[in-house]
């Protein structure tokens, strides 16, 4: 059992230390600030991992101030920890630890306010992942959002940084306003804000226009943060200008928390009124669109951080497909996929940060052959991460992909496993192409001037005061920890069993309501979903990795081919031009996406 007060502690602790750091940062040396901040992130990681491990057989329900429900009614604030929510909080802690460790020799001019912001960011993420109350989910979501805006636009002296942070703030704030409107609609309808109370009040009711509007509005803010197409336009601009350690947090866990928010709210609040087939069709459709658009744009990038950002969008599409399926195997697959993807993608962003601070560029064409050659270890780490991203067995992302694609195929979508393979091959192949050019100097020397359709990444200001000629050990350690952790997901059977139990609890809506409101014991039925390697998963993983190598080779050596490649390049240019950088365009696409989601949910029901 989880000790009383441990769940609130992991939220309060980083906030208190952030305040302490702001006080001591005025006179304390940078080394002390680094140690205090990094130790706090490590402590949160350990505590949340303990919470996740101790809740595999039942949730931990904490009513703040002892305001427990009476007769199913309560005005208290509730925190509900289960293996999936607490596991996401632990992932946030681990990524924050690695980001702060990397920052020991990074952002020297940021001083203590950088560490304080990162710790408050961590508090928002841990609170959101373990909240059992809609309004407090919104509060924690906005806490991490406001901090993320500030971290993204840290380099206020650079116009691109201000523009990226401004776009990020405007689009996400509009999504948050719609979420707040949806929460207000639900409160007016049910008189409750707790997930369990609201779900119990809506149980058995027909999904009329008001319930559908509440569902769409509440989830809009989460889906904007989750970068679902066409609500995704802010993401690449923000990642392009944010410091590399901040990109680790945004791409590794903040975006995924948006997907988690949709899953949690639908499962506990709306599942009894909006039929699952309606939810499934809508989110599988949006997932396919998101995966395809993200993969195509990823292939067309030369700016390394934008390439990785569009790769994140493509993988979010795969997560949304599995979310739409929504059964226990699919939830287990998403959970493992998210953890492995976070480690591998985080390592890639940190490697891109090393290139920026060595060579003042993140432009694949400008960096051709400048990465250090075959003797440079970070080059091989970059290529290994590309293979992992492509789904190579037995590496972690490959296992998550195998479980999710099998669940999608078993749910009656026989073509979706092929989509998983192609998207993984495209994103992994783009990373391998960039690594082969930058670190190995393979292929003909490209001409940056001849490729004006794609955003260049040269002549950027580094985030260190001096160029890092040799990789500092804390930076290298952070990269190895992230990459090793992402790879290990596919090699630790105990983790798979814990995730299977977590998926079983996550999908137990009636048990969630009964335990939260009445303290009822947990009675789970049915078998645990499989979380191990299968022959089909291994074969499809090998296929996607092989295709990724082919995609990389085609990108490096086949750029002069005509026919299909010319037509594909035209599609890439069209999609690239839609990402205009104008915030007004992005707001218009946001409302178009909201209207499309509303139509997909409402038409079968009204």
VOGU-3710 file (C-alpha; in Angstrom, 3 decimals, decimal comma):
1> xxxxxxxxxx> 0,000/0,000/0,000  1,065/3,578/-0,689  1,750/5,550/2,533  -0,710/8,383/3,163  0,636/11,617/1,783  3,138/10,102/-0,650  1,098/10,941/-3,768  0,680/14,646/-2,822  4,355/14,740/-1,803  5,626/14,067/-5,319
11> xxxxxxxxxx> 3,637/17,093/-6,498  4,509/19,446/-3,648  8,204/18,545/-3,350  9,418/19,979/-6,688  7,391/23,169/-6,117  8,933/23,712/-2,688  12,444/23,033/-3,977  11,847/25,368/-6,923  11,087/28,170/-4,477  14,150/27,271/-2,418
21> xxxxxxxxxx> 16,345/27,334/-5,517  15,141/30,816/-6,418  16,205/31,989/-2,947  19,616/30,314/-2,750  20,329/30,862/-6,431  21,182/34,497/-5,748  24,349/33,560/-3,868  24,874/29,800/-4,256  27,311/28,482/-6,905  25,830/26,937/-10,030
31> xxxxxxxxxx> 27,096/23,490/-9,006  24,996/23,512/-5,831  21,879/24,570/-7,750  22,483/21,768/-10,268  22,885/19,190/-7,497  19,761/20,276/-5,605  17,556/20,347/-8,716  18,851/17,053/-10,105  18,530/15,319/-6,721  14,927/16,503/-6,445
41> xxxxxxxxxx> 14,077/15,078/-9,859  15,744/11,800/-8,861  13,725/11,690/-5,618  10,457/12,281/-7,478  11,382/9,521/-9,937  12,029/7,009/-7,162  8,894/7,938/-5,210  6,584/7,789/-8,222  8,134/4,476/-9,302  7,355/3,126/-5,817
51> xxxxxxxxxx> 3,783/4,373/-6,149  3,432/2,684/-9,539  4,828/-0,593/-8,209  2,604/-0,577/-5,110  -0,608/0,040/-7,083  -0,397/-2,924/-9,460  -3,148/-4,672/-7,461  -5,239/-1,607/-6,620  -5,386/2,144/-6,927  -4,241/4,589/-4,263
61> xxxxxxxxxx> -7,013/7,127/-3,541  -6,058/10,266/-1,578  -8,685/12,833/-0,581  -6,989/16,145/0,188  -7,818/17,400/3,658  -9,778/14,249/4,461  -12,839/15,492/2,538  -14,101/12,026/1,645  -17,393/11,543/-0,204  -20,638/10,964/1,664
71> xxxxxxxxxx> -23,278/9,099/-0,269  -21,224/9,383/-3,432  -21,033/13,178/-3,153  -17,942/15,186/-2,212  -16,503/18,627/-2,626  -12,990/17,365/-1,898  -10,027/17,164/-4,249  -8,987/13,610/-5,026  -5,728/12,153/-6,326  -5,967/8,658/-7,810
81> xxxxxxxxxx> -2,721/6,809/-8,517  -2,617/3,655/-10,613  0,254/1,984/-12,497  -0,377/3,898/-15,741  -0,765/7,343/-14,171  2,008/6,892/-11,612  4,188/5,315/-14,306  3,781/8,423/-16,464  4,711/10,543/-13,455  7,821/8,388/-12,957
91> xxxxxxxxxx> 8,660/8,820/-16,647  8,338/12,597/-16,229  10,697/12,437/-13,249  13,257/10,334/-15,100  13,248/12,613/-18,150  13,533/15,673/-15,909  16,509/14,090/-14,126  18,271/13,445/-17,448  17,411/16,924/-18,757  18,855/18,571/-15,637
101> xxxxxxxxxx> 21,928/16,307/-15,678  22,550/17,321/-19,295  22,090/20,967/-18,275  25,099/20,905/-15,924  27,206/22,076/-18,858  24,343/23,641/-20,773  22,539/26,953/-20,492  25,174/28,413/-18,169  23,566/31,838/-18,423  20,124/30,622/-17,370
111> xxxxxxxxxx> 20,951/30,670/-13,651  18,555/29,319/-11,021  15,300/30,354/-12,659  15,823/27,694/-15,353  16,033/24,944/-12,717  13,006/26,350/-10,889  10,937/26,366/-14,069  11,905/22,790/-14,901  10,924/21,603/-11,413  7,565/23,378/-11,597
121> xxxxxxxxxx> 7,100/21,752/-15,006  7,703/18,401/-13,299  5,139/19,212/-10,590  2,519/19,999/-13,227  3,152/16,735/-15,042  3,049/14,550/-11,916  -0,098/16,296/-10,702  -1,886/15,906/-14,032  -1,023/12,211/-14,311  -2,451/11,430/-10,869
131> xxxxxxxxxx> -5,414/13,799/-10,640  -8,900/12,355/-10,226  -10,659/15,671/-10,719  -11,397/17,425/-14,008  -10,772/20,936/-12,791  -7,500/20,014/-11,133  -6,419/18,202/-14,289  -6,969/21,544/-16,007  -5,013/23,415/-13,305  -2,022/21,073/-13,505
141> xxxxxxxxxx> -2,224/21,092/-17,296  -2,048/24,867/-17,363  0,752/24,889/-14,804  2,969/22,820/-17,062  1,800/24,782/-20,110  2,742/28,198/-18,753  6,156/26,912/-17,710  6,626/25,277/-21,111  5,912/28,600/-22,849  8,619/30,304/-20,797
151> xxxxxxxxxx> 11,146/27,514/-21,341  10,492/27,476/-25,084  11,099/31,209/-25,474  14,128/31,421/-23,168  16,252/33,067/-25,845  14,162/36,235/-25,986  16,890/38,024/-27,888  16,213/35,774/-30,908  13,095/36,535/-33,031  12,586/32,846/-33,897
161> xxxxxxxxxx> 12,507/31,939/-30,221  9,897/34,570/-29,433  7,808/33,532/-32,437  7,925/29,841/-31,508  7,003/30,518/-27,901  4,227/32,926/-28,914  2,686/30,434/-31,337  2,936/27,702/-28,730  1,208/29,891/-26,130  -1,619/31,189/-28,338
171> xxxxxxxxxx> -2,654/27,859/-29,847  -2,426/25,918/-26,590  -4,178/28,661/-24,610  -7,120/28,571/-27,015  -7,289/24,823/-26,588  -7,221/25,282/-22,821  -10,096/27,787/-22,959  -12,205/25,246/-24,842  -11,316/22,616/-22,240  -12,477/24,955/-19,487
181> xxxxxxxxxx> -15,751/25,559/-21,354  -16,255/21,801/-21,598  -15,618/21,396/-17,876  -18,183/24,116/-17,192  -20,758/22,311/-19,340  -20,157/19,067/-17,456  -20,410/20,820/-14,100  -23,695/22,425/-15,087  -25,014/19,063/-16,255  -23,815/16,839/-13,390
191> xxxxxxxxxx> -22,997/19,163/-10,481  -19,642/17,418/-10,082  -16,031/17,842/-11,152  -14,474/14,588/-9,960  -13,907/12,044/-12,709  -15,672/9,296/-10,761  -18,611/11,495/-9,720  -19,098/12,907/-13,210  -18,854/9,471/-14,782  -21,412/8,064/-12,341
201> xxxxxxxxxx> -23,795/10,951/-13,077  -23,559/10,402/-16,852  -23,802/6,605/-16,670  -26,710/5,300/-18,701  -27,600/8,696/-20,172  -27,944/9,170/-23,894  -25,181/11,286/-25,408  -27,182/14,349/-26,399  -25,766/17,512/-27,949  -24,656/18,875/-24,580
211> xxxxxxxxxx> -22,689/15,754/-23,645  -21,089/15,605/-27,099  -20,086/19,281/-26,881  -18,596/18,684/-23,438  -16,620/15,689/-24,712  -15,235/17,598/-27,705  -14,359/20,752/-25,764  -12,785/18,993/-22,775  -10,566/16,921/-25,035  -9,596/19,751/-27,374
221> xxxxxxxxxx> -6,978/21,137/-24,993  -5,538/17,672/-24,457  -5,415/16,971/-28,185  -3,746/20,307/-28,930  -1,056/19,409/-26,422  -0,990/15,893/-27,882  -0,319/17,365/-31,354  -3,108/15,566/-33,180  -3,393/16,731/-36,798  -4,684/19,380/-37,542
231> xxxxxxxxxx> -4,133/20,716/-34,009  -0,387/20,107/-34,240  0,984/23,173/-36,002  2,590/24,720/-32,917  4,787/21,708/-32,137  7,529/21,926/-34,756  7,958/25,681/-34,297  8,278/25,243/-30,522  10,724/22,328/-30,713  12,871/24,140/-33,259
241> xxxxxxxxxx> 13,661/26,967/-30,817  13,396/25,332/-27,377  16,645/24,227/-25,702  17,387/20,541/-26,229  16,682/19,508/-22,589  13,278/21,212/-22,798  12,524/19,314/-26,019  13,148/16,089/-24,093  10,338/16,972/-21,684  7,938/18,267/-24,323
251> xxxxxxxxxx> 8,360/15,473/-26,857  9,000/12,682/-24,365  6,156/13,161/-21,899  4,178/16,421/-22,214  2,742/15,508/-25,615  1,964/11,981/-24,420  0,166/13,377/-21,372  -2,305/14,930/-23,803  -3,107/11,457/-25,164  -3,296/10,158/-21,591
261> xxxxxxxxxx> -5,779/12,900/-20,680  -8,129/11,861/-23,504  -7,860/8,205/-22,488  -8,497/8,921/-18,804  -11,443/11,260/-19,353  -13,155/9,040/-21,924  -12,704/5,866/-19,876  -13,942/7,288/-16,577  -16,436/9,982/-17,644  -17,829/9,404/-21,128
271> xxxxxxxxxx> -17,484/5,676/-21,844  -20,942/4,912/-20,448  -22,675/7,490/-22,670  -20,608/7,657/-25,879  -20,425/4,151/-27,382  -16,947/2,776/-27,921  -17,417/2,129/-31,691  -18,071/5,864/-32,195  -14,989/6,819/-30,192  -12,938/4,147/-31,973
281> xxxxxxxxxx> -13,801/5,258/-35,494  -13,094/8,905/-34,722  -9,717/8,379/-33,104  -8,504/5,700/-35,485  -9,305/8,097/-38,353  -7,491/11,003/-36,711  -4,642/8,674/-35,734  -4,130/7,555/-39,329  -4,163/11,171/-40,537  -1,712/12,245/-37,831
291> xxxxxxxxxx> 0,663/9,346/-38,464  0,758/9,876/-42,229  1,187/13,664/-42,097  3,875/13,411/-39,418  5,811/10,734/-41,306  5,725/12,603/-44,624  6,849/15,860/-43,031  9,560/14,065/-41,068  11,041/12,704/-44,282  11,106/16,167/-45,813
301> xxxxxxxxxx> 13,078/17,953/-43,066  16,703/19,038/-42,998  16,405/20,889/-39,653  17,216/18,082/-37,195  15,008/19,298/-34,365  12,063/19,785/-36,727  12,708/16,321/-38,134  12,492/14,855/-34,635  9,405/16,957/-33,842  7,520/15,645/-36,874
311> xxxxxxxxxx> 8,634/12,155/-35,926  6,914/12,716/-32,576  3,726/13,743/-34,397  3,887/10,558/-36,487  4,235/8,402/-33,377  1,406/10,281/-31,664  -0,706/9,154/-34,597  0,155/5,533/-33,787  -0,670/6,166/-30,121  -4,064/7,614/-31,123
321> xxxxxxxxxx> -4,852/4,572/-33,245  -4,203/2,273/-30,292  -6,151/4,651/-28,044  -9,111/4,376/-30,397  -8,977/0,578/-30,162  -8,894/1,067/-26,387  -8,865/-2,542/-25,159  -6,366/-3,908/-22,662  -3,764/-5,097/-25,213  -3,889/-1,707/-26,955
331> xxxxxxxxxx> -3,480/0,240/-23,696  -0,572/-1,988/-22,681  1,026/-1,455/-26,076  0,659/2,342/-25,839  2,186/2,373/-22,344  5,297/0,450/-23,370  5,567/2,370/-26,637  5,384/5,737/-24,859  8,129/4,840/-22,362  10,472/3,474/-25,022
341> xxxxxxxxxx> 9,776/6,317/-27,441  10,464/8,881/-24,692  13,913/7,458/-23,985  14,969/7,132/-27,603  13,524/10,459/-28,767  14,955/12,240/-25,724  18,411/10,898/-26,534  18,089/12,108/-30,126  17,161/15,629/-29,032  20,137/15,737/-26,683
351> xxxxxxxxxx> 22,423/14,551/-29,480  21,052/17,312/-31,702  21,837/19,728/-28,865  25,447/18,513/-28,818  25,738/19,200/-32,537  24,292/22,669/-32,049  26,789/23,545/-29,354  29,770/22,112/-31,205  29,017/23,389/-34,669  26,332/26,097/-34,263
361> xxxxxxxxxx> 24,012/24,245/-36,602  21,268/21,620/-36,671  21,036/21,602/-40,469  21,524/18,120/-41,925  22,948/19,473/-45,182  25,155/22,091/-43,567  26,536/19,447/-41,145  27,417/16,968/-43,893  30,525/15,069/-42,776  31,179/17,419/-39,831
371> xxxxxxxxxx> 29,898/15,182/-37,045  33,267/13,636/-36,234  33,479/10,561/-38,430  33,240/6,857/-37,493  35,357/7,349/-34,352  32,807/9,691/-32,815  30,678/7,742/-30,284  27,736/10,099/-30,448  27,372/9,259/-34,144  26,868/5,577/-33,386
381> xxxxxxxxxx> 24,448/6,449/-30,592  22,487/8,545/-33,093  22,321/5,670/-35,593  21,362/3,165/-32,873  18,543/5,474/-31,818  17,371/5,623/-35,440  17,176/1,826/-35,623  15,318/1,733/-32,305  12,849/4,326/-33,549  12,269/2,152/-36,615
391> xxxxxxxxxx> 11,141/-0,736/-34,379  14,148/-3,055/-34,572  13,660/-6,069/-32,253  14,359/-6,579/-29,402  14,688/-2,842/-28,676  12,004/-1,124/-26,642  10,084/0,862/-29,298  9,826/-2,321/-31,339  7,962/-4,112/-28,554  5,509/-1,258/-28,031
401> xxxxxxxxxx> 4,934/-1,054/-31,786  4,409/-4,819/-32,030  1,797/-4,854/-29,260  -0,066/-1,799/-30,552  -0,138/-2,915/-34,179  -1,322/-6,405/-33,179  -4,128/-4,900/-31,095  -5,173/-2,707/-34,037  -5,211/-5,656/-36,404  -7,145/-7,837/-33,959
411> xxxxxxxxxx> -9,760/-5,084/-33,520  -10,836/-5,412/-37,152  -8,419/-3,068/-38,936  -6,270/-5,466/-40,966  -4,403/-2,719/-42,839  -3,254/-0,827/-39,754  -0,260/-3,091/-38,957  1,103/-2,126/-42,382  0,685/1,541/-41,462  2,642/0,981/-38,225
421> xxxxxxxxxx> 5,447/-0,586/-40,260  5,553/2,188/-42,853  5,407/5,056/-40,351  8,135/3,491/-38,201  10,254/2,935/-41,313  9,784/6,542/-42,467  10,656/8,142/-39,124  13,532/5,780/-38,384  14,800/6,124/-41,946  14,834/9,923/-41,712
431> xxxxxxxxxx> 16,977/9,718/-38,567  19,327/7,169/-40,163  19,640/9,335/-43,282  20,602/12,348/-41,192  23,068/10,298/-39,131  24,712/8,811/-42,200  25,219/12,240/-43,734  26,257/14,125/-40,619  28,473/11,592/-38,863  29,675/9,300/-41,666
441> xxxxxxxxxx> 29,688/11,699/-44,617  27,931/9,176/-46,847  26,486/10,066/-50,213  27,216/12,949/-52,553  27,797/16,283/-50,895  24,388/18,025/-50,914  23,891/21,623/-51,905  21,997/23,471/-49,160  21,130/26,304/-51,532  19,239/23,946/-53,863
451> xxxxxxxxxx> 16,792/22,871/-51,183  14,932/26,008/-50,285  11,556/24,347/-49,590  12,681/22,852/-46,307  13,496/24,908/-43,251  17,278/25,167/-42,789  18,876/24,912/-39,387  22,266/26,476/-39,900  23,882/29,464/-38,181  22,089/28,955/-34,861
461> xxxxxxxxxx> 23,253/30,351/-31,538  24,454/27,580/-29,215  23,041/27,216/-25,701  26,483/27,128/-24,098  28,731/30,125/-23,667  31,584/28,252/-25,333  31,641/25,543/-27,974  31,888/22,030/-26,499  34,776/20,478/-28,384  34,674/17,245/-26,381
471> xxxxxxxxxx> 31,407/15,866/-25,066  31,218/16,599/-21,302  30,577/13,498/-19,209  27,235/14,674/-17,714  25,891/15,303/-21,218  27,056/11,915/-22,464  25,687/10,199/-19,347  22,250/11,751/-19,908  22,198/10,546/-23,527  23,247/7,008/-22,553
481> xxxxxxxxxx> 20,696/6,828/-19,716  17,855/7,862/-21,991  18,818/5,664/-24,913  19,620/2,697/-22,671  16,322/3,073/-20,842  14,333/3,239/-24,072  16,068/0,166/-25,440  15,697/-1,805/-22,177  11,879/-1,604/-22,320  11,903/-4,461/-24,800
491> xxxxxxxxxx> 14,254/-6,590/-22,684  12,665/-6,505/-19,202  9,725/-8,936/-18,919  8,836/-7,682/-15,417  8,074/-4,253/-16,839  5,734/-5,816/-19,367  3,850/-7,696/-16,644  3,467/-4,510/-14,584  2,152/-2,651/-17,621  -0,308/-5,458/-18,320
501> xxxxxxxxxx> -1,678/-5,148/-14,794  -1,818/-1,373/-15,253  -3,824/-1,742/-18,481  -6,238/-4,035/-16,652  -6,805/-1,436/-13,940  -6,953/1,476/-16,403  -9,833/-0,051/-18,381  -11,798/-1,023/-15,252  -14,171/1,943/-15,234  -16,663/0,527/-12,739
511> xxxxxxxxxx> -13,857/-0,372/-10,351  -12,418/3,145/-10,605  -15,748/4,734/-9,699  -16,482/2,294/-6,863  -13,031/2,519/-5,295  -12,857/6,314/-5,543  -16,329/7,045/-4,173  -16,921/4,165/-1,786  -13,510/2,661/-1,084  -14,656/-0,626/-2,599
521> xxxxxxxxxx> -12,039/-3,367/-2,985  -10,628/-4,119/-6,408  -12,045/-7,156/-8,230  -10,469/-7,519/-11,641  -11,731/-10,105/-14,091  -10,327/-11,425/-17,332  -6,839/-12,368/-18,367  -3,903/-10,010/-18,417  -3,036/-8,788/-21,924  0,087/-10,325/-23,445
531> xxxxxxxxxx> 3,131/-8,053/-23,342  5,888/-10,263/-24,726  7,454/-10,698/-28,125  5,611/-12,747/-30,736  6,899/-14,146/-34,015  4,738/-11,752/-36,050  5,932/-8,822/-33,934  9,579/-9,740/-34,492  9,094/-10,208/-38,241  7,224/-6,921/-38,671
541> xxxxxxxxxx> 9,865/-5,167/-36,554  12,633/-6,548/-38,765  10,660/-5,474/-41,828  10,210/-1,905/-40,580  13,905/-1,667/-39,630  14,929/-2,993/-43,033  12,649/-0,521/-44,769  14,110/2,266/-42,626  17,603/1,405/-43,853  16,245/1,441/-47,423
551> xxxxxxxxxx> 14,590/4,823/-46,851  17,857/6,195/-45,485  19,812/4,853/-48,435  17,319/6,327/-50,870  17,555/9,673/-49,121  21,355/9,682/-49,166  22,011/8,291/-52,635  18,762/8,481/-54,585  17,939/12,163/-54,499  18,323/12,471/-58,281
561> xxxxxxxxxx> 15,677/9,828/-59,075  12,594/11,074/-60,874  9,017/9,832/-61,136  7,538/8,822/-57,784  10,169/10,754/-55,833  9,323/13,977/-57,634  5,615/13,505/-56,892  6,393/12,706/-53,245  8,511/15,851/-53,032  5,565/17,881/-54,347
571> xxxxxxxxxx> 3,347/16,519/-51,556  6,035/17,367/-48,993  6,300/20,924/-50,312  2,529/21,366/-50,113  2,398/20,164/-46,510  5,415/22,275/-45,640  3,763/25,407/-47,008  0,675/24,780/-44,863  2,979/25,224/-41,850  3,249/28,908/-42,576
581> xxxxxxxxxx> 4,375/30,078/-39,148  1,408/32,489/-38,976  -0,488/31,995/-35,750  -3,773/33,006/-37,379  -3,499/30,084/-39,806  -2,829/27,718/-36,933  -5,865/28,970/-35,004  -8,040/28,412/-38,077  -6,779/24,845/-38,359  -7,476/24,330/-34,648
591> xxxxxxxxxx> -11,143/25,203/-35,067  -11,345/23,115/-38,243  -10,043/20,149/-36,261  -12,546/20,761/-33,458  -15,385/20,851/-35,995  -14,174/17,620/-37,623  -13,933/15,817/-34,279  -17,414/17,042/-33,319  -18,821/15,788/-36,613  -17,243/12,338/-36,258
601> xxxxxx> -18,663/11,964/-32,750  -22,044/13,605/-33,280  -23,201/12,251/-36,642  -23,589/8,606/-35,502  -25,352/9,676/-32,277  -27,758/12,505/-33,179
//
